[in-house]
């Protein structure tokens, strides 16, 4: 697993597990994850490439969210399933 992807996955899981509105669809965390990641890496991304980078990051983030939450309709469903799989994950 790619280190950047692992870091992105950890950030996504953090946002999913700490979302306040559990009735929201899991995809609602994509904007927050993308904004946070870009803000963190802003100096490293050349200005002409930022929009392209943001779009690629959005696509990767959405793909990871879909894989992590497959079979769940809401963030609450995801949290319940995650607790059942590993009760220590809280």
C-alpha distances in whole Angstrom, upper triangle without the diagonal:
4,6,9,7,7,10,11,10,12,15,16,16,18,20,20,22,24,26,29,30,29,31,29,26,22,22,25,22,21,23,23,19,20,23,22,19,21,24,21,21,24,25,22,23,26,28,29,25,25,25,23,20,21,21,18,17,19,18,14,15,17,15,13,16,17,15,15,19,19,23,24,27,27,25,27,26,22,23,26,23,21,24,25,21,21,24,23,20,23
4,6,5,6,9,10,10,12,14,15,16,18,20,21,22,24,25,29,30,29,31,29,26,23,22,24,21,19,22,21,18,18,21,19,16,18,21,18,17,21,22,19,19,22,25,25,22,21,23,20,17,19,19,16,14,17,16,13,14,17,15,13,16,18,16,16,20,21,25,25,28,27,25,28,28,24,25,28,25,23,26,27,24,23,26,25,22,25
4,5,5,6,9,10,10,12,14,15,16,19,20,21,22,24,28,29,29,31,29,27,23,22,24,21,19,21,20,16,17,19,17,14,17,19,16,15,19,20,17,18,21,24,25,22,21,23,21,17,18,20,17,15,17,17,14,14,18,17,14,17,19,18,17,21,23,26,26,28,28,25,28,28,24,24,27,25,23,25,27,24,23,26,24,21,23
4,5,5,6,8,10,11,12,14,15,17,18,20,21,22,26,27,27,29,26,25,21,20,21,18,16,18,17,13,13,16,14,11,13,15,13,12,15,17,14,15,18,21,22,18,17,19,17,14,15,16,13,11,14,14,11,12,15,14,12,15,18,17,17,20,22,25,25,27,26,24,27,27,23,24,27,25,23,26,28,25,24,27,25,22,23
4,5,5,6,8,10,10,12,14,15,16,18,20,21,25,25,25,27,24,22,18,17,19,16,14,17,16,13,13,16,15,12,14,17,15,14,18,19,17,17,20,22,23,19,18,19,18,14,15,15,13,10,13,12,9,9,12,11,9,12,14,13,13,16,18,22,22,24,23,21,24,24,20,21,24,22,20,23,25,22,22,24,23,20,22
4,5,5,6,9,10,10,12,14,15,16,18,20,23,25,24,26,24,22,18,18,20,17,16,18,17,13,15,17,15,13,16,18,16,16,19,21,19,20,23,25,26,23,21,22,21,18,18,19,16,13,15,15,12,11,14,13,10,13,15,13,13,16,18,22,22,24,23,20,23,23,19,19,22,21,18,21,22,20,19,21,20,17,19
4,5,5,6,9,10,11,13,14,15,16,18,22,24,23,26,23,22,18,18,19,15,14,16,15,11,12,15,12,10,13,15,12,13,16,18,16,17,21,23,24,21,19,21,20,16,16,18,16,13,15,16,12,11,15,15,12,13,17,15,14,17,20,23,23,24,23,20,23,23,20,20,23,22,19,21,24,21,20,22,20,17,18
4,5,5,6,9,10,11,12,14,15,16,20,21,21,23,20,19,15,14,15,12,11,13,12,8,9,12,10,8,11,14,12,12,16,18,16,16,20,21,23,19,17,18,17,14,13,15,13,9,11,12,9,7,11,11,9,10,14,13,12,15,17,21,20,22,20,18,21,21,18,18,22,21,18,21,23,21,21,23,21,18,19
4,5,5,6,9,10,10,12,14,15,19,20,19,21,19,17,13,14,15,12,11,14,13,10,12,15,13,11,15,17,15,16,19,22,20,20,24,25,26,23,21,21,20,17,16,17,15,12,13,13,10,8,11,10,7,8,11,10,9,12,14,18,17,19,18,16,18,18,15,15,19,17,15,18,20,17,17,19,18,15,16
4,5,5,6,9,10,10,12,14,18,19,19,21,20,18,15,15,16,13,13,15,13,10,13,15,13,12,15,17,15,16,19,22,21,21,25,26,28,25,22,23,23,19,18,20,18,14,15,16,13,11,14,14,10,11,14,13,11,14,17,20,19,20,19,16,18,19,15,15,18,17,14,16,19,17,16,18,16,12,14
4,5,5,6,9,10,11,12,16,17,17,20,18,17,13,14,14,10,10,12,10,7,10,12,9,9,12,13,12,14,17,19,19,19,23,24,26,22,20,21,21,17,16,17,16,13,13,15,13,10,13,14,11,11,14,14,12,14,18,20,19,20,18,15,18,19,15,15,19,18,16,18,21,19,18,20,18,15,15
4,5,5,6,9,10,10,14,15,15,17,15,13,10,10,11,7,8,11,9,6,10,12,11,10,14,15,15,16,19,22,21,21,24,25,26,23,20,20,20,18,15,16,15,12,12,13,11,8,10,11,8,7,11,11,9,11,14,17,15,16,15,12,15,16,12,13,16,16,14,16,19,18,17,19,18,14,15
4,5,5,6,8,10,14,15,14,16,15,14,10,12,13,10,11,14,12,10,13,15,14,14,17,18,17,19,22,25,24,24,28,29,30,27,24,24,24,21,19,20,19,16,15,16,14,11,12,13,10,8,12,11,8,10,13,16,14,16,14,11,13,14,10,10,13,13,10,13,16,14,14,15,14,11,11
4,5,5,6,8,12,14,14,17,15,15,12,14,13,10,12,14,11,10,13,14,12,13,17,17,16,18,21,24,23,24,28,28,30,27,24,25,25,22,20,21,21,17,17,18,16,13,15,16,13,11,15,15,12,13,17,19,17,18,15,12,14,15,12,11,15,15,12,14,17,16,15,16,15,11,10
4,6,5,6,9,11,11,14,12,12,9,11,10,6,9,11,8,7,11,12,11,12,15,16,16,18,20,23,23,23,27,27,29,26,23,23,23,21,18,19,19,16,15,17,15,12,13,15,13,10,14,15,12,12,16,18,16,16,13,10,12,14,12,11,15,16,14,15,19,18,18,18,17,14,13
4,6,5,9,10,9,12,10,10,7,9,9,7,10,12,11,10,14,15,14,15,18,19,19,21,23,27,26,26,30,30,31,28,25,25,25,23,20,21,20,17,16,17,16,12,12,14,12,9,12,13,10,9,13,15,12,13,10,6,9,11,8,8,12,12,11,13,16,15,15,16,16,12,12
4,6,9,11,9,13,12,13,10,13,13,10,13,15,13,13,17,18,16,17,21,21,21,23,26,29,28,28,32,32,34,31,28,28,28,26,23,24,24,20,19,21,19,15,16,17,14,12,15,15,12,11,15,16,14,15,12,8,9,11,8,6,10,11,9,10,14,14,13,13,13,9,8
4,6,9,9,13,12,14,12,14,12,10,14,15,12,12,16,16,15,17,20,20,19,22,24,27,28,28,31,31,33,31,28,27,28,26,23,24,24,21,20,22,20,17,17,19,17,14,17,18,15,14,18,19,16,17,13,9,10,13,11,9,13,15,13,13,17,17,16,16,15,12,10
4,6,6,10,9,11,9,11,9,8,12,13,11,12,15,16,15,17,20,20,20,23,25,28,28,28,31,31,33,30,27,26,27,25,22,23,23,20,18,20,20,16,16,19,17,13,16,18,15,14,17,18,15,14,11,7,9,12,11,10,13,15,14,15,18,19,19,18,18,15,13
4,6,9,9,12,12,14,11,11,15,15,13,15,18,18,17,20,22,22,23,26,27,30,31,31,34,33,35,33,29,29,30,28,25,26,27,23,21,24,23,19,19,22,20,17,19,21,18,17,20,20,17,16,12,9,9,13,13,12,14,17,16,17,20,21,21,20,20,17,15
4,5,6,9,10,12,10,11,14,15,14,16,19,19,19,21,24,24,25,27,28,32,33,32,35,34,35,33,30,29,30,28,25,25,26,24,21,23,23,19,18,21,20,16,18,20,18,16,19,18,15,13,9,8,8,12,12,12,14,16,17,17,20,22,22,21,22,19,17
4,5,8,9,12,11,11,15,16,15,17,20,21,20,23,25,25,26,29,30,34,34,33,36,36,37,34,31,30,31,29,26,26,27,24,21,23,23,19,18,20,19,15,16,18,16,13,16,15,12,10,6,5,4,8,9,8,10,13,13,14,17,18,19,18,20,17,15
4,7,9,12,10,12,16,17,17,18,21,22,22,24,27,27,28,31,32,35,36,35,37,37,38,35,32,30,31,30,27,26,27,25,22,23,23,20,18,20,20,16,16,19,17,14,16,15,11,9,5,6,6,8,10,11,12,14,16,17,19,20,22,21,23,20,19
4,6,8,7,9,12,13,14,15,18,19,19,21,23,24,25,28,29,32,32,31,34,33,34,31,28,27,27,26,23,22,24,21,18,19,20,17,15,17,17,13,14,17,15,12,15,14,11,8,5,6,8,10,11,12,14,15,16,18,20,21,22,22,24,21,19
4,5,6,8,10,13,14,15,16,18,19,21,22,24,25,27,28,32,31,30,33,32,32,30,27,25,25,24,21,20,21,19,16,17,17,14,12,14,14,10,10,14,13,10,11,12,9,6,5,6,9,10,10,12,14,15,16,18,20,20,22,22,24,21,20
4,5,6,8,11,12,12,14,16,17,18,20,22,22,24,25,29,29,27,30,30,31,28,25,23,24,22,19,18,19,16,14,14,14,11,9,11,11,7,8,11,9,7,10,11,8,7,6,5,9,9,8,10,13,13,13,16,18,18,19,20,21,18,18
4,5,6,8,10,10,12,14,15,16,18,20,21,22,23,27,26,25,27,27,27,24,22,20,20,19,16,15,16,14,11,11,12,9,7,10,10,7,8,11,11,9,11,13,11,10,9,9,13,13,12,14,17,17,17,20,21,21,22,24,24,21,21
4,6,7,8,10,11,12,14,15,17,18,20,21,22,26,26,25,27,26,27,25,22,20,21,20,16,16,17,15,12,13,14,11,10,13,13,10,11,15,14,12,15,16,13,12,10,9,13,14,13,15,18,18,18,21,23,23,24,24,25,21,21
4,6,5,6,9,10,11,12,14,16,17,18,20,23,23,22,25,25,26,23,20,19,20,18,15,15,16,13,11,13,13,9,9,12,11,8,11,14,12,12,15,17,14,14,11,9,13,15,13,14,17,18,17,19,22,22,22,23,23,19,18
4,6,5,6,9,10,11,12,14,15,16,18,21,21,19,22,22,23,20,17,16,16,14,11,11,12,9,7,9,10,6,6,10,10,8,10,13,13,13,15,18,16,15,14,12,16,17,15,17,20,20,19,22,24,23,24,25,25,21,21
4,6,5,6,8,10,11,12,14,15,16,20,20,18,21,20,21,18,15,14,15,14,10,11,13,10,8,11,12,9,9,13,13,12,14,17,16,16,19,21,19,18,16,15,18,20,18,19,23,23,22,25,27,27,27,28,28,24,23
4,6,5,6,8,10,11,12,14,15,19,19,18,21,21,22,20,16,16,17,15,12,14,15,12,10,13,14,10,12,15,14,12,16,18,17,17,20,22,20,19,17,14,18,20,18,18,22,22,21,23,26,26,25,26,25,22,21
4,6,5,6,9,10,11,12,14,17,17,16,20,20,21,19,15,15,16,14,11,12,13,9,9,12,11,8,10,13,11,10,14,16,14,15,18,21,19,19,17,15,18,20,17,18,21,21,20,22,25,24,24,25,24,20,20
4,6,5,6,8,10,11,12,15,15,14,17,16,18,15,12,11,12,10,7,9,10,7,6,10,10,7,10,13,12,12,15,17,17,18,20,23,22,21,20,18,21,23,20,21,25,25,23,26,28,27,27,28,27,24,24
4,6,5,6,9,10,10,14,15,13,16,15,17,15,12,12,14,12,9,11,13,10,9,13,13,11,13,16,16,15,18,20,20,20,23,26,24,23,21,19,23,25,22,23,27,27,25,27,30,30,29,30,29,25,25
4,6,5,6,9,10,13,14,14,17,17,19,17,14,15,16,13,11,14,15,11,12,15,14,12,15,17,16,16,19,20,19,20,23,26,24,24,22,19,22,24,22,22,26,26,24,26,29,28,27,28,26,23,22
4,5,5,6,8,12,11,11,15,15,17,15,12,13,14,11,9,12,12,9,10,13,12,10,14,16,14,15,18,19,19,20,23,26,25,25,23,21,24,25,22,23,27,26,24,26,29,28,27,28,27,23,23
4,5,5,5,9,9,8,12,12,14,12,8,10,12,9,7,11,11,9,10,14,13,12,15,17,17,17,21,22,22,23,26,29,27,27,26,23,27,28,25,26,30,30,27,30,33,31,31,32,31,27,27
4,6,5,8,10,10,13,13,16,14,11,13,15,12,11,14,15,12,14,17,17,15,18,21,20,20,23,25,24,25,28,31,29,29,27,24,27,29,27,27,31,31,29,31,34,33,32,33,31,27,27
4,6,8,9,10,14,14,17,15,13,15,16,13,12,16,16,13,15,18,17,15,19,21,19,20,23,24,23,25,28,31,30,30,28,25,28,30,27,26,30,30,28,30,33,31,30,31,29,26,25
4,6,5,7,10,12,14,12,10,13,14,11,11,14,14,12,14,17,16,15,19,20,19,21,24,24,24,26,29,32,31,31,29,27,30,31,28,29,32,32,30,32,35,33,32,33,31,28,28
4,6,6,8,9,12,11,8,11,13,11,11,14,15,13,15,18,18,17,20,22,22,23,26,27,27,28,31,34,33,33,31,29,32,34,31,31,35,35,32,35,38,36,35,36,34,31,31
4,6,7,9,12,12,10,14,15,13,14,17,17,16,19,21,21,20,24,25,25,26,29,30,30,32,34,37,36,36,35,32,35,37,34,34,38,38,35,37,40,39,37,39,37,33,33
4,6,9,12,10,10,13,14,11,13,16,16,14,17,20,19,19,22,24,23,25,28,28,28,30,33,36,35,36,34,32,35,36,33,34,37,37,34,37,39,37,36,38,36,33,33
4,6,8,7,6,10,10,8,10,13,13,12,15,17,17,18,21,22,22,24,26,27,27,29,31,35,34,34,33,31,35,36,33,34,37,36,34,37,40,38,37,39,37,33,34
4,6,6,6,10,10,10,12,14,15,15,18,19,20,21,23,25,25,27,29,30,31,33,34,38,37,37,36,34,38,39,36,37,41,40,38,41,43,41,41,42,41,37,38
4,5,5,8,10,10,11,14,15,15,17,20,20,21,23,25,26,27,29,31,31,33,35,38,37,37,36,34,38,39,36,37,41,40,39,41,44,42,42,43,42,38,39
4,6,7,8,10,11,13,14,15,17,19,20,21,23,25,26,27,29,31,32,33,35,38,37,37,36,35,39,40,37,38,42,41,40,43,45,43,43,45,44,40,40
4,6,5,6,9,10,11,12,14,16,16,18,20,21,22,24,26,27,28,30,31,35,34,34,33,32,36,37,34,35,39,38,36,39,42,40,40,42,40,37,37
4,5,5,6,9,10,10,12,14,15,16,18,20,21,22,24,26,26,28,30,33,32,32,31,29,33,34,31,33,36,36,34,37,39,38,37,39,38,34,35
4,5,5,6,9,10,10,12,14,15,16,18,20,21,23,24,26,27,28,31,30,30,29,28,32,33,30,32,35,35,33,37,39,37,38,39,38,35,35
4,5,5,6,9,10,11,13,14,16,17,19,20,21,23,24,26,27,30,30,30,29,28,32,33,30,32,35,34,33,36,38,37,37,39,38,34,35
4,5,5,6,8,10,11,12,14,15,16,18,20,21,22,24,25,29,28,28,28,27,30,31,28,30,33,32,30,34,36,34,34,36,35,31,32
4,6,5,6,9,10,10,12,14,15,16,18,20,21,22,24,27,26,26,25,24,27,28,26,27,31,30,29,32,34,32,33,34,34,30,30
4,5,5,6,9,10,11,12,14,15,17,19,20,21,22,25,25,24,24,23,27,28,25,27,31,30,29,32,34,32,33,35,34,31,31
4,5,5,6,9,10,11,12,14,15,17,18,20,21,24,24,24,24,24,27,27,25,27,30,29,27,31,33,31,31,34,33,29,30
4,5,5,6,8,10,11,12,14,15,16,18,20,23,23,23,22,21,25,25,22,24,27,26,25,28,30,28,28,30,30,26,27
4,6,5,6,9,10,10,12,14,15,16,18,21,20,20,19,19,22,23,20,22,26,25,24,27,29,27,28,30,30,26,26
4,5,5,6,9,10,11,12,14,15,16,19,19,19,20,19,23,23,20,23,26,24,23,27,29,27,28,30,30,26,27
4,6,5,6,9,10,11,12,14,15,19,19,20,20,19,22,22,19,21,24,23,21,25,26,24,25,28,27,24,25
4,5,5,6,9,10,11,12,14,17,17,17,17,15,19,19,16,18,21,20,19,22,24,22,23,25,25,21,22
4,5,5,6,9,10,10,12,15,14,15,15,14,18,18,15,18,21,19,19,22,24,22,23,26,26,22,23
4,5,5,6,9,10,10,14,14,15,16,16,19,18,16,18,21,19,18,22,23,21,23,25,26,22,24
4,5,5,6,8,10,13,14,15,15,14,17,17,13,16,19,17,15,19,20,18,19,22,22,18,20
4,5,5,6,8,11,11,12,12,11,14,13,11,13,16,14,14,17,19,17,18,21,21,17,18
4,6,5,6,9,9,10,12,12,15,13,11,14,16,14,14,18,19,18,19,22,23,19,21
4,6,5,9,10,13,14,13,16,14,11,14,16,14,13,17,17,16,17,20,21,18,20
4,6,9,9,12,12,11,13,12,8,11,13,11,10,14,14,13,14,17,18,14,16
4,6,6,8,9,8,11,9,6,9,11,9,9,13,14,13,15,17,18,15,17
4,6,8,10,11,13,10,9,12,13,11,12,15,15,14,17,19,21,18,20
4,7,9,11,12,9,9,12,12,10,12,15,14,14,17,19,21,19,20
4,6,8,9,6,6,9,10,8,11,13,13,14,16,18,20,18,18
4,7,8,6,8,11,12,11,14,16,16,17,20,21,23,20,20
4,5,5,6,9,10,11,12,14,16,17,19,19,21,18,18
4,5,5,6,9,10,10,12,14,15,16,17,18,15,14
4,5,5,6,9,10,11,13,14,15,15,17,15,13
4,5,5,6,9,10,11,12,14,15,17,15,15
4,5,5,6,9,10,11,12,13,15,12,13
4,5,5,6,9,10,11,11,12,10,9
4,5,5,6,9,10,10,13,11,11
4,5,5,6,9,10,13,11,12
4,5,5,6,8,10,7,9
4,5,5,5,8,7,7
4,6,6,10,10,11
4,7,9,9,11
4,5,6,9
4,6,7
4,6
4
